[in-house]
């Protein structure tokens, strides 16, 4: 059997896992109820190689020559690369990764195996009890140094965002490019900046914009998103053109609220402060 390409991307939820503060791209397969891990990311961590791709290419060839079935049964899955584009990446499930790890001489092998087991168990537990997902997110934000006020607002924003994206999907909007277009319209409507401009204003590159917003910025973003959800439902706007109009109107409503706040306080709401400032307790808009 050769390399298998997984095409059912709609069932895959991509995210980043951390091992010793190093990023590993993963995808949760809801249908198969298993994790897929980027092999090259794991190779980079275990070997400290300057060229993990080349290391994995040679290891893969050697394992193939040895008749190792783990390699021949691995998959290819599209994941976000360092250039921001979705590229086909060699991935393996937990069992396959453990077998590959055994072929890599590394002092980090045992700690990594324990981490791998923990990641798998946490996801299964969270499926059975969704509250654990919220608790884990709170714990991670606390560990990063965010305030309790900010954490509560951020978790609310996650729920508001999910409700909106669920509504977008219901009306025929496709995840990816179309989601990004509508998000840009909403963001520009209430903040006066599209997502790229907003991130540049805060000195960000690939970081999550919402993780770098103040509580007030998050609140206005939530106002725009929940308004969009309600307007969409009331008008049953299906397709990109109607949803773009909904996004513009919703963004304007939240934008008017921002301008009113700025008139009352005499301060700009849109802040250049980012996560570093917020974690230092500088959650203000001055």
Secondary structure, DSSP 8 states (H G I E B T S, - for coil): ---EE---GGGEEEEEEEETTEEEEEEEETTTTEEEEEHHHHHHHHH--S-HHHHHHHHHHHHHHTT-HHHHT-EEEEEE-TTS-EEEEEEE-HHHHHHHHTTS--TTHHHHHHHHHHHHHHHHHHHH-THHHHHHHHHHHHHHT--HHHHHHHHHHHHHHHHHHHHHHHTT--TTHHHHHHHHHHHHHHHSS-HHHHHHHTT-SSS-SGGGS-HHHHHHHHHHHHHHHHHHHHHT--SHHHHHHHHHHHHHHHHHHHHHHHHHHSS-SS----HHHHHTT-----
